Amino acid sequence: MVDHLFRRQAGRMVAVLTRSLGAAHLDLAEEVVQEALVQALRRWPFMGVPDNPAGWLYRVARNLALDRLRRDARFRERLAEIRRHLPEADEPGGEPALAGEMTHDQLRLIFLCCHPEIPRDGRVALTLKAVCGFGVREIARAFLVRETTVAQRLVRAQRRIRERGLPLEVPGPEEITGRLDSVLEVLYLVFNEGYAAHAGDDLVREGLCRDALAWCEHLAAAPSTRGPAVHALAALLCFQASRLPARVDAGGNLVLLEDQDRRLWDRPLIARGFRHLERASAGETLDAYHVQAAIAAHHAGAPAHGDTDWPAILALYDRLLEMNPSPVVALNRAVALAQVEGPAAGLEALEAAAGHPALAGYALLPATRGELHRRLGEHAAAAACYREALGRPCSEPERRFLMRRLDAALSARP
C-alpha cells in the first residue's frame, strides 16, 4: 500500500516543493520526499496508516525541507518567504493539488527535467526519478543499462540545472516543439514500465499506465503542446491500455495476447485511440509513435487473434526498424515474421539481434526463442531457452509463466 501511494504521490510532492524551493534545489525536494517515505515505512506498521496518508507524507516532507533550510545560512534570510510559499497539507495548493491526475507544478517540473541544456539521456532519467518516483534500479532496467550509469546521468543532470540556472516553467511556443520530444519519450517509458514491469510481484502497474496516458492526453488537449506526435503517442497508449484488464488472470498470472479474452478489452478506450490516431494523421509528420500506434491499431481492431493482419504488421515493423534500428524492435519484428513465415524464420531473424549487448540481460530474448522452438516441437531446445530466461531479471508473473513453460517442455521431451 505504501509503495503504491508513494508512487502516485512522489512526483506531485517533489513538484510542489520544487516550486517553493527553486529549481536549483530539486535534489533537496527529492531527498525530503524520500525521507518522508522512509518515516512512513518505519511508523505506519506500528501507528497505523493515517486518515490522510498523502497529506501526512507531504507534511513530513515539508517540515524536513524547512529543517534543512534552517541549518543552511544561505536560506535563513529567505526562510519566512519560503515558508509562505510552501502550502500546508490542508490548504489550497497543498493536499488538494496532490490529488489531481496532473498538476501544473508537475507539468513545469517535467519541462525542467527535459530542458535541452540537459543531455538527452539525463533528461529522461531525471524525469522518471523526480516526476514519476522511479528508483535508480527501475530506470536502469528501462534503459537496459547499469545502475551506476543511471546514477551518473542523474548527478550530471542536477548539476546542469544548478549551474545553468534552468527555469521551472512551461516553455513558450518558440521552444515547445524541441522540448516535447523528451517529454513524450518519458511518458512512453513510464507507460511501458507499468504495462510490463521489469521486476516485482506484479506484471502490470496500472497506476503508472493510467498516469502516463492521462499526462499524454493532457498534452494532446492543450493548445501549446498538441500535435501529430502527441496524438500518435496518445493513440498508442490508449490501444495498449485497453488490454490491461486481460493481461493477467484472477491469480495475477501472465496471459499472452493470443490467449486473452478480448471481451475484457476496454472498447471505449480503443475508440479514443482511433480518434487520436485520426488526429495524428494531420500534417506531414510521421515518426516512430505513428508506426507503433498503427501496429497497436491492427491488434485492437482484430476480432480474434486469428484475424490479425500479420503481413501488415510485419511491414510496419520493417518501417519501424528503419526509423529506430534498436534490438528490441528487431526482436518484435522477429515475432511478427514468425507469424507470417513460420517459427523457423523467426528464429533466424532473432539471431541477428541476439548479439547486441543491450539484450545481454533481457529475459524476453531467450523466452521468445523458447516459444519459437516450442512451436517447432523442439522441446529440449525450448527448455534450455526457458532456463536461460529464468536466469535473467523479470517480474514474478513472468517467472511463473516461464516455469510453467519449462515444466511443459521437460514433460514433452521424448
C-alpha positions in Angstrom: 0.0 0.0 0.0 2.8 2.4 1.0 4.7 1.7 -2.2 1.6 2.3 -4.4 0.8 5.5 -2.5 4.3 6.8 -2.8 4.5 6.0 -6.5 1.3 8.1 -7.0 2.3 11.0 -4.8 6.1 11.3 -5.0 6.2 13.4 -8.2 3.4 15.6 -7.1 5.2 16.3 -3.8 8.5 17.0 -5.4 6.8 19.3 -7.9 5.1 21.4 -5.1 8.3 21.6 -3.1 10.5 22.5 -6.1 8.2 25.4 -6.9 8.8 26.9 -3.5 12.5 25.9 -3.1 13.5 26.8 -6.6 14.7 24.6 -9.5 18.3 24.6 -8.2 17.1 22.7 -5.2 15.3 19.9 -7.0 17.7 17.4 -5.3 16.7 18.7 -1.8 13.0 18.2 -2.7 13.7 14.7 -3.9 15.7 13.9 -0.7 13.0 15.0 1.7 10.2 13.2 -0.2 12.3 10.0 0.0 12.9 10.6 3.7 9.1 11.0 4.3 8.6 7.6 2.7 11.2 6.1 5.0 9.5 7.5 8.0 6.1 6.2 6.8 7.6 2.7 6.4 9.0 2.9 9.9 6.0 4.4 11.7 2.8 3.2 9.9 3.2 -0.5 10.8 3.1 0.5 14.5 1.0 3.6 14.5 -1.4 2.7 11.7 -2.0 4.4 8.4 -3.2 8.0 8.9 -6.6 9.1 7.7 -4.9 11.3 5.1 -1.8 9.4 4.1 -0.9 11.6 1.2 -1.2 14.7 3.3 0.9 13.1 6.1 3.7 12.3 3.6 3.6 15.9 2.2 3.6 17.4 5.7 6.6 15.4 6.8 8.5 16.2 3.6 7.6 19.9 4.0 8.8 20.0 7.6 12.0 18.2 6.7 12.7 20.7 4.0 12.2 23.6 6.4 14.5 22.0 9.0 17.2 21.6 6.3 16.8 25.2 5.3 17.1 26.5 8.9 20.5 24.8 9.1 21.7 26.4 5.9 22.9 30.0 6.3 22.1 30.7 2.6 18.4 30.3 3.3 17.9 32.0 6.7 17.0 35.3 5.3 14.5 33.8 2.9 13.1 31.2 5.3 9.9 33.1 6.1 9.3 33.8 2.4 9.8 30.1 1.5 7.6 29.0 4.4 4.8 31.2 3.0 5.1 29.6 -0.4 5.1 26.1 0.9 1.4 25.2 1.2 0.2 23.3 4.3 -1.2 19.9 3.6 -4.8 21.1 4.3 -4.5 24.4 2.4 -5.5 25.1 -1.2 -2.4 24.2 -3.3 -1.4 21.5 -0.7 -3.2 18.2 -0.5 -6.0 19.1 -3.0 -3.2 19.8 -5.6 -1.7 16.5 -4.8 -5.0 14.7 -5.6 -5.4 15.6 -9.3 -4.2 13.4 -12.1 -1.7 16.0 -13.3 -0.9 19.4 -11.7 0.6 22.4 -13.4 3.5 22.1 -11.0 4.2 18.6 -12.4 4.0 19.9 -15.9 6.5 22.6 -15.1 8.8 20.0 -13.5 8.6 17.7 -16.5 9.7 20.5 -18.8 12.5 21.4 -16.4 13.8 17.9 -16.4 13.5 17.8 -20.2 15.3 21.1 -20.8 17.6 20.9 -23.9 20.6 22.1 -21.8 20.5 18.7 -20.0 21.9 15.8 -22.0 19.2 13.6 -23.6 19.8 10.5 -21.5 19.8 12.6 -18.4 16.5 14.3 -19.2 14.6 11.0 -19.3 16.3 9.6 -16.3 15.7 12.7 -14.2 12.1 12.9 -15.2 11.5 9.3 -14.3 13.0 9.8 -10.9 11.8 13.3 -10.0 8.4 13.3 -11.5 7.4 9.7 -11.5 9.1 8.4 -8.4 11.2 5.7 -10.2 14.2 4.2 -8.4 17.6 4.1 -10.0 17.3 0.3 -10.4 14.0 0.6 -12.3 15.4 3.3 -14.6 18.4 1.1 -15.3 16.1 -1.7 -16.3 14.0 0.5 -18.5 17.1 1.7 -20.3 18.9 -1.7 -20.3 22.0 0.0 -18.7 23.9 -0.3 -15.5 22.7 1.4 -12.3 25.9 3.3 -11.9 25.4 4.7 -15.4 21.9 6.0 -14.4 23.3 7.5 -11.1 25.9 9.4 -13.1 23.3 10.7 -15.5 21.2 12.0 -12.6 24.1 13.7 -10.9 25.1 15.4 -14.2 21.5 16.5 -14.9 21.0 18.0 -11.5 24.4 19.8 -11.7 23.4 21.2 -15.1 20.2 22.6 -13.6 22.1 24.4 -10.8 25.0 25.7 -13.0 22.8 27.0 -15.8 20.0 28.3 -13.6 17.4 26.5 -15.7 13.8 27.8 -15.1 10.9 25.9 -13.6 8.3 26.8 -16.3 6.3 25.6 -19.2 8.2 26.9 -22.3 6.7 29.3 -24.7 5.6 28.5 -28.3 9.0 29.1 -29.8 10.6 26.4 -27.6 7.9 23.9 -27.1 8.5 21.7 -30.1 12.0 20.8 -29.3 11.2 20.1 -25.6 8.2 17.9 -26.3 10.3 15.0 -27.8 11.9 14.2 -24.4 8.6 14.6 -22.6 7.0 12.1 -24.9 9.9 9.7 -24.5 9.4 9.8 -20.8 5.7 9.1 -21.0 6.4 6.2 -23.3 8.9 4.7 -20.8 6.6 5.3 -17.8 3.8 3.5 -19.6 5.9 0.6 -20.6 7.2 0.1 -17.1 3.6 0.0 -15.9 2.5 -2.3 -18.8 5.2 -4.9 -18.2 7.1 -4.3 -15.0 10.7 -5.4 -15.2 10.7 -6.6 -11.6 8.4 -7.1 -8.6 5.3 -9.2 -7.7 3.0 -7.7 -10.3 3.3 -7.8 -14.1 1.1 -4.7 -14.5 1.2 -1.5 -12.5 -2.0 0.0 -13.8 -1.4 3.3 -11.9 1.7 4.1 -14.0 -0.1 3.3 -17.2 -3.1 5.5 -16.3 -0.8 8.3 -15.2 1.2 8.2 -18.4 -2.0 8.1 -20.5 -3.6 11.0 -18.6 -0.5 13.1 -18.9 -0.2 12.4 -22.7 -3.9 13.2 -23.2 -3.4 16.4 -21.2 -0.7 17.4 -23.7 -2.8 16.4 -26.6 -5.6 18.7 -25.4 -3.5 21.7 -24.6 -3.2 24.2 -27.4 0.5 24.8 -26.7 1.5 21.1 -26.8 -0.9 19.2 -29.0 0.3 18.0 -32.4 0.6 14.9 -34.5 3.3 13.2 -32.5 1.4 13.8 -29.2 -1.8 12.4 -30.7 0.2 9.4 -32.1 1.6 8.5 -28.7 -1.8 9.0 -27.1 -3.3 6.6 -29.6 -0.6 4.0 -28.9 -1.1 4.3 -25.1 -4.9 4.1 -25.5 -4.7 0.9 -27.5 -2.2 -0.7 -25.1 -4.1 0.4 -22.0 -7.3 -1.1 -23.4 -5.8 -4.6 -23.0 -4.8 -4.2 -19.3 -7.9 -6.0 -18.0 -7.0 -9.1 -20.0 -3.2 -9.2 -19.5 -3.4 -11.1 -16.2 -5.8 -13.7 -14.9 -7.5 -13.7 -11.5 -4.4 -15.2 -9.9 -2.1 -12.4 -11.3 -0.6 -14.7 -14.0 0.5 -13.5 -17.4 -1.9 -14.1 -20.2 -0.4 -14.0 -23.7 -2.0 -11.8 -26.4 -3.2 -14.8 -28.3 -4.9 -16.2 -25.2 -6.6 -13.0 -24.0 -10.3 -12.8 -23.6 -11.0 -9.9 -26.0 -14.4 -9.3 -24.4 -12.4 -7.8 -21.5 -10.7 -5.2 -23.6 -11.8 -1.6 -23.0 -13.7 -0.7 -26.1 -14.3 3.0 -25.3 -10.6 3.3 -24.8 -9.9 1.7 -28.2 -12.4 4.2 -29.7 -10.4 7.0 -28.1 -7.2 5.5 -29.6 -8.7 5.6 -33.1 -9.7 9.2 -32.6 -6.2 10.1 -31.5 -4.8 8.2 -34.5 -7.0 10.1 -36.9 -5.8 13.4 -35.4 -2.2 12.2 -35.6 -2.5 11.9 -39.4 -2.8 15.7 -39.7 0.2 17.3 -41.4 3.2 15.5 -42.9 4.8 14.3 -39.6 5.4 10.6 -39.4 7.5 9.3 -36.6 8.0 6.0 -34.6 4.9 6.7 -32.5 2.8 6.8 -35.6 4.1 3.4 -36.7 3.8 1.8 -33.3 0.2 3.2 -33.0 -0.6 1.7 -36.3 0.7 -1.7 -35.2 -1.4 -1.5 -32.0 -4.4 -0.5 -34.0 -4.2 -3.7 -36.1 -4.3 -5.7 -32.8 -7.1 -3.6 -31.3 -9.2 -3.9 -34.5 -8.9 -7.7 -34.9 -12.0 -9.5 -33.5 -9.8 -12.6 -32.7 -6.1 -13.4 -32.7 -6.5 -15.4 -35.9 -8.0 -12.4 -37.7 -4.9 -10.3 -37.1 -3.3 -8.9 -40.3 0.2 -10.1 -39.6 1.6 -9.2 -43.0 0.6 -5.6 -42.5 2.1 -5.6 -39.0 5.3 -7.1 -40.4 5.5 -4.3 -43.0 5.1 -1.8 -40.3 7.9 -3.3 -38.2 10.1 -3.1 -41.3 9.3 0.6 -41.4 9.9 1.0 -37.7 13.2 -0.8 -37.8 14.4 1.7 -40.5 13.4 4.6 -38.2 14.6 3.0 -35.0 17.1 0.2 -35.5 17.0 -1.0 -31.9 17.5 -4.6 -30.8 14.1 -4.6 -29.1 12.3 -3.5 -32.3 14.3 -6.3 -34.1 13.0 -8.8 -31.6 9.4 -7.7 -32.0 9.8 -7.9 -35.8 11.1 -11.4 -35.5 7.9 -12.3 -33.6 5.8 -10.8 -36.4 7.9 -12.6 -39.0 7.3 -15.9 -37.3 3.5 -15.3 -37.6 3.9 -14.7 -41.3 6.6 -17.1 -42.4 6.8 -19.6 -39.6 8.8 -20.0 -36.3 12.0 -21.1 -38.2 12.1 -17.8 -40.0 11.5 -16.0 -36.7 14.4 -17.9 -35.0 16.7 -16.9 -37.9 15.8 -13.3 -37.5 16.3 -13.4 -33.8 19.9 -14.5 -34.2 20.7 -11.2 -36.0 19.7 -9.3 -32.9 20.9 -11.7 -30.2 24.4 -10.5 -30.1 23.5 -6.9 -29.2 25.0 -6.0 -25.7 21.7 -4.2 -24.7 19.9 -7.6 -24.8 22.5 -9.4 -22.6 20.2 -9.4 -19.6 16.9 -9.1 -21.4 14.7 -12.1 -20.4 12.4 -11.7 -23.4 15.1 -12.7 -25.8 15.6 -16.3 -24.7 11.9 -16.5 -23.7 10.9 -15.6 -27.3 13.5 -18.1 -28.7 12.0 -20.7 -26.4 8.5 -20.1 -27.7 9.6 -20.5 -31.3 11.4 -23.7 -30.5 8.3 -24.9 -28.7 6.1 -24.2 -31.8 8.6 -26.2 -33.9 8.3 -29.2 -31.4 12.0 -28.8 -30.4 11.3 -29.2 -26.7 14.8 -29.7 -25.5 15.9 -26.5 -27.1 12.8 -24.8 -25.8 13.6 -26.0 -22.2 17.2 -24.6 -22.5 15.9 -21.2 -23.6 13.4 -21.1 -20.7 16.1 -21.9 -18.2 18.2 -19.1 -19.7 15.3 -16.6 -19.4 14.7 -17.6 -15.8 18.3 -16.6 -15.0 17.6 -13.0 -16.1 15.7 -10.3 -14.3 11.9 -10.5 -14.7 8.7 -10.0 -12.8 7.2 -12.8 -10.6 4.3 -13.4 -13.1 6.8 -13.7 -15.9 8.9 -16.1 -13.8 5.8 -18.2 -13.1 4.9 -18.3 -16.8 8.4 -19.4 -17.7 8.4 -22.1 -15.1 5.1 -23.4 -16.5 6.6 -23.4 -20.0 9.8 -25.1 -18.8 7.8 -27.8 -17.0 5.7 -28.4 -20.1 8.8 -28.6 -22.3 10.5 -31.1 -20.0 7.4 -33.2 -19.9 7.1 -33.2 -23.7 10.7 -34.4 -24.2 11.0 -38.0 -25.5 
